[in-house]
Amino acid sequence: FSGLGQIIHQVFALLRIRNTWRVLIFGFASFTIAMNWTASEMILPPFLERRFGEDIPIYTIQSVNLFGCLILPPIVGATTSGMEDFSLIMPGLWIMATSPIFVAMFPSAAGACVW
């Protein structure tokens, strides 16, 4: 039981550290953003087909997102290499969280591309 008691003591010591709570809260907050990304991949094609018909280039629109995810992170990383990581992650999370608003505000193929 001494090994188990030591583990419990270490867990409580870890939970007293402020940065531990910062990481836990950040993880729970960013989980919803990850779900937004997943939802966009699953929900966007049927939404576009129902809203705009079968002639809309659904997978071309999705590929715009893919190219943005491939090209922009290295550029942003190179230009912001001297900044603190957390100060960059938070604006990125806000950008991802607000991206579905563009489909609601501009219900068009262009609004879907921004999403």
Number of C-alpha atoms within 10 A of each C-alpha: 6 7 8 9 10 11 12 12 12 12 11 11 10 13 13 11 10 9 11 12 13 10 11 12 12 14 11 10 12 18 12 13 17 14 11 18 17 12 11 17 13 11 12 19 18 14 14 20 14 11 13 15 11 11 8 15 14 19 11 11 20 18 12 15 16 11 10 11 11 11 10 11 11 11 10 11 13 10 10 12 10 8 10 9 11 10 9 14 13 13 11 11 16 12 12 16 17 12 19 17 14 16 17 12 9 12 14 14 17 12 17 25 17 17 22
